[in-house]
Structure formats: structure tokens, C-alpha cells
Amino acid sequence: QLCYEAGAHRLAAGEAEQARAQIPADQLIARSNMEILSGHTYRALGRLQEATQAYRAAGEIGGQTGDRYTVLSALTCRAALHEIQGQLSPTETSCREALAVSQDRRGRPLPSAAVPLIGLGRLNRERNRLDEAERYLQQALQLTQQARLGSIALDAAFALALVHMARGDWEQAYSALSQSKQIVQRAQVPLADLKVAAVRARLWLAQGNVAAAAGWTADFLATYGEKHAGEPGGWYDVEYGVVVRVWLAQEQFADAQALLHKLLLAASETGRLGREIEFLGLLALAQQGSGATEEAAQTLSRALTLAQPAGYVRVFADEGRPM
């Protein structure tokens, strides 16, 4: 646990594997906890299949012991992995299974239901079912505020801001973002300020305020550079995605393509299909901007081929007229 929290993910994975081998078979709670932790470390390393196996094992143990919390954790973690891998229908299935576990005896949602509700909100937003997405996300926000679940509330507020962005409702988008800033002030969430600033820059850019978004980009690159662009976990993909979009708006097509190749390589090697589709779409825009129209068409065709079976829509539509 200490290695994982310190970011030493390879060391954490090794320690977890040793611990899993040493925990007695009848120590089910310890085994399930270790499976969840192993899943987290594998996910951070981009070893998504191993993460899936670990979460599945934790869920099976939770089912044997009647530990609803472990079952819920395993289901929500698996849903997140499905989303990362571009598997939107399995994401929906896991989220709905998690919702069923997150109810009291009267069928009312518990605060823990916020996580699968956010998953359903993001899923419906991607499929352009914006009213459904908003309903799920508003319900998640209400639950997180009741239980003071800071980091989860932040995810809901970010997703809600992007729902309003998709509608072009800027007042509501900034209202949701303002809500996320208030959440950051109340809760100690690692790198939360950075995430809020990145989403704000995305909104600026979508409105055509390139200068403001470029200011954020300069500050981000001055602090982080591109050193995190090829990391297997993709923890900074949102920020680098905004950087790329700013460069496209500034017609810095060569810089955009160079960064996208790093991001695409990491996403492809680790099976993060959702990000791969997004970055391919952006790469097509960069290629078109640099005059490589035929290459851009081929890249976009590849993105569409990957996206169509799962029903992706907003990943393309959000890029507006250029796309």
C-alpha cells in the first residue's frame, strides 16, 4: 500500500504478488483486499488484463463472504477498466450490477452508488444521450454531497461540465466547474487543482478563447513538460489532450503530431482503446492541418473503425467544425 501511494508501482506490484502467495487460503478478507490492491497496481502499470483478473477474483471472494463493499469495489473497478479499454457495453453492465449492490433494503441508493452513476453518466454522454447523462450525474453529485465524498464528487462535476459543453451551455458548464472548485477547497484530492484548471482550459478552447487556454498550456508545460506523456497509466492524458488541442488551434501541427505519437504509443501498448480513439481523431486533425489530407483520412478511418462497435459519438463531435 505504501509503495502504491508513493507512486512506486512496479515495486508495489512485486510486493503484492509476494503477499498474495503467502496469505492463507482461508483468510478471505485479507485475500480480497490484496486482490483489490493488486488490481490498482496493475492498472497503474498499464497491465489491464491482470488488473481485470485481480478485480474479478476480489469480487468472487466478496460474494463468498457476503462482503457487499468488496463486491461493489470490484464491480466499479472493472467498470472503469472496461471504459478505459473502450468497451462501453460491458461498462454499462458492470455499472448497473454495481448500482444493484448499492441500495438499501428499501431500494434507495446508498452514497456508494455515486461511482456507478458517474460511470453511467460518462457512458451516456459519450453516446450523446445528454439528458440521461445529466440525470445520472446530478444524482451522483447529490449522493456525494450528502456523504462528503470529495474525489468522487469531483469526477461527477467534471463529467457534468462536459455534458453542458456538448450542448454549448457555457453558463451551466462553468457552474459545474465552479462546483468542482468548491469541492477541491473542502477535500484533499491529489492534483485536483490541476484537473480543474485543465477542464477550464478545455472550455475556454471550445468557446474560441485560445489565448486563455494557451496561457494554461504554457504554465502546465513549464511545470510538467512532456515527461508524463508516455506513462502506461495515462494519468495525465486529459492535460496532454488539452495541450494538443491548443496547439491545433495555434496551427502548431508538427508539435501536436509529435506529442500525439507518444500518447498513442502508450495507449495502444496498454490497451487503452478509449484514449487511442481520441488521440487518433486529434492526429487526423493535425495531419489535415499540415496538408497531409490522404494520411488524415486514413487515420480518421482507423479511429472510426475502432469506435463504431462501441457507439462512440462525442469523442468526434466535441472537436467541432474541423472534425
C-alpha positions as CSV (number, residue, x, y, z in Angstrom):
1,Q,0.0,0.0,0.0
2,L,2.8,2.4,0.9
3,C,4.6,1.7,-2.4
4,Y,1.5,2.2,-4.4
5,E,0.6,5.5,-2.7
6,A,4.2,6.7,-3.2
7,G,4.0,6.0,-6.9
8,A,6.4,3.1,-6.9
9,H,4.0,0.9,-8.8
10,R,6.4,-1.7,-10.1
11,L,7.7,-2.3,-6.5
12,A,4.1,-2.3,-5.3
13,A,3.1,-5.0,-7.8
14,G,6.1,-7.2,-6.8
15,E,5.2,-6.8,-3.1
16,A,1.5,-7.6,-3.8
17,E,2.4,-10.7,-5.8
18,Q,4.5,-12.0,-2.9
19,A,1.8,-11.2,-0.4
20,R,-0.9,-12.9,-2.4
21,A,1.2,-16.1,-2.5
22,Q,1.7,-16.0,1.3
23,I,-1.8,-15.2,2.5
24,P,-3.5,-18.5,3.7
25,A,-6.4,-19.7,1.6
26,D,-8.9,-19.3,4.5
27,Q,-8.0,-15.7,5.1
28,L,-10.7,-14.5,2.7
29,I,-10.9,-10.8,3.7
30,A,-7.1,-10.4,3.5
31,R,-7.1,-12.1,0.2
32,S,-9.8,-9.9,-1.3
33,N,-8.1,-6.7,0.0
34,M,-4.9,-7.8,-1.6
35,E,-6.6,-8.6,-4.9
36,I,-8.1,-5.1,-5.0
37,L,-4.7,-3.5,-4.3
38,S,-3.1,-5.7,-6.9
39,G,-5.6,-4.6,-9.4
40,H,-4.8,-1.0,-8.6
41,T,-1.1,-1.5,-9.1
42,Y,-1.6,-3.4,-12.4
43,R,-3.8,-0.7,-13.7
44,A,-1.2,2.0,-12.9
45,L,1.3,-0.1,-14.8
46,G,-1.0,-0.5,-17.8
47,R,-1.3,-4.2,-17.2
48,L,-5.1,-4.1,-17.7
49,Q,-5.8,-7.8,-18.2
50,E,-4.0,-8.7,-15.0
51,A,-5.9,-5.9,-13.2
52,T,-9.2,-7.3,-14.6
53,Q,-8.3,-10.8,-13.2
54,A,-7.4,-9.4,-9.8
55,Y,-10.7,-7.4,-9.5
56,R,-12.7,-10.4,-10.7
57,A,-11.0,-12.5,-8.0
58,A,-11.8,-9.9,-5.3
59,G,-15.4,-9.8,-6.4
60,E,-15.7,-13.6,-6.2
61,I,-14.3,-13.7,-2.7
62,G,-16.6,-10.9,-1.7
63,G,-19.5,-12.9,-2.9
64,Q,-18.4,-15.9,-0.9
65,T,-18.1,-13.9,2.3
66,G,-21.2,-11.7,1.8
67,D,-19.0,-8.6,1.8
68,R,-21.0,-6.2,-0.2
69,Y,-18.4,-3.4,-0.1
70,T,-15.8,-5.7,-1.7
71,V,-18.2,-6.8,-4.4
72,L,-19.1,-3.1,-5.1
73,S,-15.4,-2.1,-5.2
74,A,-14.6,-4.9,-7.6
75,L,-17.5,-4.1,-9.9
76,T,-16.8,-0.4,-10.1
77,C,-13.1,-1.0,-10.7
78,R,-14.0,-3.5,-13.5
79,A,-16.4,-0.9,-15.0
80,A,-13.6,1.7,-15.0
81,L,-11.3,-0.8,-16.8
82,H,-13.9,-1.6,-19.4
83,E,-14.3,2.2,-20.1
84,I,-10.5,2.6,-20.4
85,Q,-10.5,-0.3,-22.9
86,G,-13.2,1.2,-25.0
87,Q,-15.8,-1.5,-24.0
88,L,-18.8,0.7,-23.4
89,S,-21.5,-2.0,-23.3
90,P,-19.6,-4.1,-20.6
91,T,-19.0,-0.8,-18.8
92,E,-22.8,-0.3,-18.6
93,T,-23.3,-3.9,-17.5
94,S,-20.8,-3.5,-14.6
95,C,-22.2,-0.1,-13.6
96,R,-25.7,-1.5,-13.4
97,E,-24.6,-4.5,-11.4
98,A,-22.8,-2.1,-9.0
99,L,-25.9,0.0,-8.7
100,A,-27.9,-3.1,-7.7
101,V,-25.4,-3.7,-4.9
102,S,-25.5,0.0,-3.8
103,Q,-29.1,0.0,-2.5
104,D,-30.6,-0.2,1.0
105,R,-33.4,-2.6,1.9
106,R,-36.0,-0.2,0.5
107,G,-34.2,0.0,-2.8
108,R,-32.9,3.6,-2.2
109,P,-29.4,4.3,-3.5
110,L,-26.6,4.5,-0.9
111,P,-23.8,7.0,-1.2
112,S,-21.6,4.3,-2.7
113,A,-24.0,4.3,-5.8
114,A,-22.3,7.6,-6.8
115,V,-19.4,5.8,-8.5
116,P,-21.5,3.6,-10.9
117,L,-23.9,6.6,-11.5
118,I,-20.9,8.6,-12.7
119,G,-19.8,5.7,-14.9
120,L,-23.3,5.7,-16.5
121,G,-23.2,9.4,-16.8
122,R,-20.0,9.4,-18.8
123,L,-21.1,6.5,-20.9
124,N,-24.4,8.2,-21.9
125,R,-22.5,11.4,-22.6
126,E,-20.2,9.6,-25.0
127,R,-23.1,8.1,-26.8
128,N,-24.7,11.6,-27.0
129,R,-27.6,10.8,-24.7
130,L,-27.1,14.1,-22.9
131,D,-30.3,14.2,-20.9
132,E,-29.7,10.7,-19.4
133,A,-26.1,11.6,-18.7
134,E,-27.1,14.8,-16.8
135,R,-29.7,12.9,-14.8
136,Y,-27.2,10.2,-13.6
137,L,-24.5,12.8,-12.8
138,Q,-26.8,15.1,-10.9
139,Q,-27.9,12.1,-8.8
140,A,-24.3,11.2,-8.2
141,L,-23.5,14.8,-7.1
142,Q,-26.4,14.7,-4.6
143,L,-25.2,11.5,-3.1
144,T,-21.5,12.6,-2.8
145,Q,-22.5,15.9,-1.2
146,Q,-24.6,14.1,1.4
147,A,-21.6,11.8,2.3
148,R,-18.8,14.3,1.7
149,L,-17.1,12.1,-0.9
150,G,-14.7,14.7,-2.3
151,S,-12.8,12.9,-5.1
152,I,-15.9,11.1,-6.3
153,A,-17.8,14.4,-6.3
154,L,-15.0,15.9,-8.4
155,D,-15.4,13.3,-11.1
156,A,-19.1,13.9,-11.3
157,A,-18.7,17.7,-11.6
158,F,-16.1,17.3,-14.3
159,A,-18.3,15.0,-16.3
160,L,-21.3,17.3,-15.8
161,A,-19.3,20.3,-17.1
162,L,-18.5,18.3,-20.3
163,V,-22.2,17.4,-20.7
164,H,-23.0,21.1,-20.7
165,M,-20.1,21.8,-23.1
166,A,-21.6,19.3,-25.5
167,R,-24.8,21.4,-25.5
168,G,-23.0,24.7,-25.8
169,D,-24.5,25.7,-22.5
170,W,-21.5,27.7,-21.2
171,E,-23.1,29.2,-18.2
172,Q,-24.0,25.7,-16.8
173,A,-20.6,24.3,-17.8
174,Y,-18.8,26.9,-15.8
175,S,-21.3,26.5,-12.9
176,A,-20.4,22.8,-12.8
177,L,-16.7,23.7,-12.9
178,S,-17.2,26.2,-10.1
179,Q,-18.8,23.4,-8.1
180,S,-15.7,21.3,-8.6
181,K,-13.5,24.1,-7.4
182,Q,-15.6,24.3,-4.2
183,I,-15.2,20.5,-3.8
184,V,-11.4,20.9,-4.1
185,Q,-11.4,23.5,-1.3
186,R,-13.2,21.2,1.0
187,A,-11.4,17.9,0.2
188,Q,-7.7,16.9,0.0
189,V,-7.7,15.4,-3.5
190,P,-4.2,14.9,-5.1
191,L,-3.6,17.0,-8.2
192,A,-7.3,18.2,-8.1
193,D,-6.4,21.9,-8.8
194,L,-4.5,20.7,-12.0
195,K,-7.5,18.7,-13.2
196,V,-9.9,21.7,-12.6
197,A,-7.6,24.0,-14.5
198,A,-7.3,21.6,-17.4
199,V,-11.1,21.2,-17.7
200,R,-11.4,25.0,-17.6
201,A,-8.8,25.4,-20.4
202,R,-10.8,22.8,-22.4
203,L,-14.0,25.0,-22.0
204,W,-12.1,28.2,-23.0
205,L,-10.8,26.4,-26.1
206,A,-14.2,25.2,-27.1
207,Q,-15.5,28.8,-26.8
208,G,-12.7,30.0,-29.0
209,N,-10.7,31.7,-26.2
210,V,-7.4,30.3,-27.5
211,A,-5.3,32.9,-25.7
212,A,-6.6,31.9,-22.2
213,A,-6.1,28.2,-23.0
214,A,-2.6,28.8,-24.3
215,G,-1.8,30.5,-21.0
216,W,-2.7,27.4,-19.1
217,T,-0.7,25.3,-21.6
218,A,2.4,27.3,-21.1
219,D,2.1,27.0,-17.3
220,F,1.4,23.3,-17.4
221,L,4.4,22.6,-19.7
222,A,6.7,24.8,-17.7
223,T,5.9,22.6,-14.6
224,Y,5.5,19.1,-16.2
225,G,6.9,19.2,-19.7
226,E,6.2,16.1,-21.7
227,K,7.8,13.7,-19.3
228,H,4.5,12.0,-18.3
229,A,3.2,11.7,-21.9
230,G,4.3,8.1,-22.4
231,E,3.4,6.7,-19.0
232,P,1.5,3.5,-19.2
233,G,-1.2,4.5,-16.7
234,G,-2.2,7.6,-18.7
235,W,-2.8,9.7,-15.6
236,Y,-2.1,12.9,-17.4
237,D,-3.9,12.1,-20.6
238,V,-6.6,14.8,-20.0
239,E,-4.0,17.5,-19.6
240,Y,-1.9,16.5,-22.6
241,G,-5.1,16.2,-24.6
242,V,-5.8,19.9,-23.9
243,V,-2.2,20.8,-24.8
244,V,-2.7,19.1,-28.2
245,R,-6.0,20.9,-28.8
246,V,-4.3,24.2,-28.0
247,W,-1.5,23.5,-30.5
248,L,-4.0,22.6,-33.1
249,A,-5.8,25.9,-32.6
250,Q,-2.4,27.7,-32.9
251,E,-1.6,25.7,-36.0
252,Q,1.4,24.1,-34.3
253,F,0.7,20.9,-36.2
254,A,4.2,19.4,-36.0
255,D,4.3,19.8,-32.2
256,A,0.9,18.3,-31.9
257,Q,1.8,15.3,-34.0
258,A,5.0,14.6,-32.1
259,L,3.1,14.6,-28.7
260,L,0.3,12.6,-30.1
261,H,2.6,9.9,-31.3
262,K,3.9,9.5,-27.7
263,L,0.4,9.4,-26.3
264,L,-0.8,7.0,-28.9
265,L,2.1,4.6,-28.4
266,A,1.4,4.3,-24.7
267,A,-2.4,4.0,-25.2
268,S,-2.0,1.3,-27.8
269,E,0.6,-0.7,-25.9
270,T,-1.5,-0.9,-22.8
271,G,-4.9,-1.5,-24.5
272,R,-6.5,1.9,-23.5
273,L,-8.7,1.9,-26.6
274,G,-10.8,4.8,-25.5
275,R,-7.8,7.1,-25.4
276,E,-6.4,5.6,-28.6
277,I,-9.6,6.6,-30.4
278,E,-9.5,10.1,-29.0
279,F,-5.8,10.6,-30.0
280,L,-6.3,9.2,-33.4
281,G,-9.0,11.7,-34.1
282,L,-6.8,14.5,-32.9
283,L,-3.9,13.1,-35.0
284,A,-6.2,13.2,-38.1
285,L,-6.9,16.9,-37.4
286,A,-3.1,17.6,-37.1
287,Q,-2.4,15.8,-40.3
288,Q,-5.1,17.6,-42.2
289,G,-3.8,20.9,-40.8
290,S,-0.3,20.2,-42.1
291,G,-1.7,19.3,-45.6
292,A,-1.5,15.5,-45.4
293,T,-5.1,15.1,-46.3
294,E,-4.9,11.5,-47.5
295,E,-3.0,10.4,-44.4
296,A,-5.5,12.3,-42.2
297,A,-8.4,10.4,-43.9
298,Q,-6.7,7.1,-43.2
299,T,-6.1,7.9,-39.6
300,L,-9.7,9.1,-39.1
301,S,-10.9,5.9,-40.8
302,R,-8.9,3.8,-38.3
303,A,-10.4,5.8,-35.4
304,L,-13.9,5.3,-36.7
305,T,-13.4,1.6,-37.2
306,L,-12.3,1.2,-33.6
307,A,-15.1,3.5,-32.3
308,Q,-18.1,2.3,-34.2
309,P,-18.8,-1.1,-32.5
310,A,-19.0,0.6,-29.0
311,G,-21.1,3.6,-30.2
312,Y,-18.6,6.4,-29.6
313,V,-20.0,9.8,-30.7
314,R,-18.8,12.7,-28.5
315,V,-15.1,11.9,-28.9
316,F,-15.6,13.1,-32.5
317,A,-18.4,15.6,-32.2
318,D,-16.7,17.5,-29.4
319,E,-13.9,18.6,-31.8
320,G,-16.4,20.7,-33.7
321,R,-16.2,22.0,-37.3
322,P,-12.7,20.9,-38.0
323,M,-13.6,17.3,-37.4
